[in-house]
Amino acid sequence: MKIERFVCNMFQENCYVVSDDTKECIVIDCGAFFNEEKEAITRYISDNRLTPKHLLCTHGHVDHNFGNKFISDKFGLRPEICKADEPLMQKLPEQAKAFTGVACCNDMPSPAAYLSESDTITFGNHSLRVIHTPGHSPGSIFFYCEKEKTAFSGDTLFQMSVGRTDLALGDYNALMTCLQRIAKELPDDTVILPGHGPHTTMAQEKAYNPYLRM
């Protein structure tokens, strides 16, 4: 499995294009806002002759969804997200205005599918399992590839930190419960690819992240 990270928009959000030797790929959390970000993602997919199969969203905050219309227009894909974050997806224009002062996101594509705990996303020779991790938002989810021991954590878990819960619909207690579950369920050598910042591992977070040592 090949993973390419694109750091996008004014929030330095991580968008991932994930592919394998079949040339099928998925796009996770397309936060592409500026034209150069959209061009870089398009160029990477074209240069590597990839075929995008899914546009996956770890949650419904606008910094992770700025690029949904771009992906829809360019590749014919619509976002797949947990049903619990539908209210956030419906308010992407309001989020954009509140957080950036920019009027945008008024013509975003509607979700193609709603994901639930233990759903499986397949592409090429790989599959990702959905793990529901509410707290940062009601519908926050991990995408976990057991075969590659890799998890895309969105804004639930960062290197040495966790997602904020003071935004609308956030729930600190739910987040703490999910983190304890993740710490028990995922092997220590699982690579964590978060929605912002550098990658980490479950072993590192269990040893040093104060929120997982509580």
N, C-alpha and C positions, 0 to 999 in steps of 0.2 A: 504494500500500500504506500503510495506516494502522497505526501501532504505538503501543499504550498500555502504559506500564510501571506495575506495581504493586510497591511495595517491601514485602516480606512478612517476617514472623516475627522472632524475636529475633536472627537473623543478617543482617537487612537484605538479603534475597535478592531479586533482580529476577525477577518473573514478567511475561511479555509476552503480551498479546492482540493478535494481528495479523490485520487484515482488509483487504478491498478493496471496491470499489463493488458487488460481487455480494452483499455482506452475509454471505458465508461467512467464517469465521475459524478460527484455530488458537490454542491456548493452549500456551505454552512455559514449562516449569519452574514448575508451580504450587506454590509454597511457602506458600500461604495457611494460616496456623495459627490466628490469632485470628478471631473471628466477624466483626469489622468488616472484615477483609481479604476474607473470603469474600463478605460483603455488597457490598463495593465492586466486586468482579469481576462478581458476578451482576448488579448494577445497571447496570454499564457495558454488558454484553452485552445486557441487556433494553432499556435506553434506546436503544441503537443498532440494535436489531432484528437482532442477529447470530445466525448459526447456527454453533455450534462443530462442526468436522469432525475435528479431531485434538487429542490431548493429547500433546505431544512433550516428551521429557526429554533434556537434554544429558548427564546422567550420573545415577548412582544414589545420591548422597548425600542424606541425609534432609532437609536444609534446602531442597532443590529439589523435594521430593516430598511434603511435609506435606499438600498440598491434593489429592492424587490421588483420595482417596475422595470428597471434596466434589465434584470435577468429575464423577466417575463417577455419583454419586447424582443430581446436578443435571442433567447433560447426556448421560448414558449413554455416556461415553467412558472408555476405559481407556488407560493409558500406553503409549507407543511408545518403545523405548529400545534401545541397542546390546546385543546378546547378552552381550558380555563383562562387562557390569555386572549381569547377573542375580544373582550372589552378593550384591552390595550391596543390590539390591532385596529379596531374601529376608530381609535382616537389618535392615530399616528400624526395627522395634521396638527392636532392640539398639542401633542408632545413636542413636535418639531418647533412650533411657535414658542412654547414655554421654555424649552432648553436652549434654543439657538437664536430665537428671534426671527427665524426664516419662515416664510410662508411656503410650504411645500407639502408633498405627500398626499395631495388631494385626490389623486387618481391611482392609488395603489391597487394591485390585483388582489382579489379575495383569495382566501386560503383554498388550496386544492384538496387538502385533507386535514383532518384533525387527529393528532397523535395521542396515544394513551400509554400508560405503563405497560411495558413488555412488548409493545409493538416492535416489529422488525422492519428495518429499511434495508433493501438490497440494491447493490449495484455491482457489476462485474462479478468477481469471485468473492466478494466480501458482504458482510451484513453488519448492521449496527442495531443494538437493542436500545429502546427508549427506557430511560429511568426517570420517573417523575420526581422532581426535587423542588417542591414549592418553598417559598420563603422570600427570595429576591422578587419574585412575582408569583402569582398563584399557579401559573402554568410553566414555570421553569423546568427544563428537562436536560438530562445528560444524553449524549449519543455515545454508546459504549461498544467498541469492537473487541470482543473477547479474543479473537484470533490474533490480533495485533497488540493486545494489551494496551489499548489507547482509548481515552475518553475525552470527548469534547464537553467541557463543563459550563459553557456560557458564562454568566455572571454569578453562578452559585459558588464556585471555588476558584481562587486565584493563588498564585505563589505567595505564601505567607499571609494570605488575607481571604476575605469572603465578600460576597456581594452586599451592598447596602440594602437596608430594609425600611428606610424612612421615606421611600417613594410611595405613591398611591398603590394600595393593595399589597404592600410588603408585610412580611410577618416574621419577626426575629425568631420566635420560638419554633415555628415550622422549619426555618432554615437550620437551626441548631439540630433539630431532630433528623433532618435529612443528611446533614454532614456526618453525624454519628453512624447512620445507616451506611452511607457511602464508604466510610472508613473501615467498616466491617466487611462490606460486600466486595469491594474491589481489591485485587492483589496489590501488595506493596510495590511491585515493579510496574504498575500501570502508569503510563505517561498521561498527564493531565494537560490538555490544551485548552486554555481559558479564553474568555471573550475579550480580555485585555491583558497586556503584559506577557512575560515569558512563560514557557512551559515549565512544568514541574513533575513530580512523581508523588504517588500516594505515600510512599515511605518518607519522603522529605516533609510532606505536610503533616503526617501523623507525628513526626518527631519534633517539628519546629513551629507549625502553625498554631497560635494560641487558641484558636477557635475549635481545633480538633483535639486539644489536650485538656479541655474542660471536663 
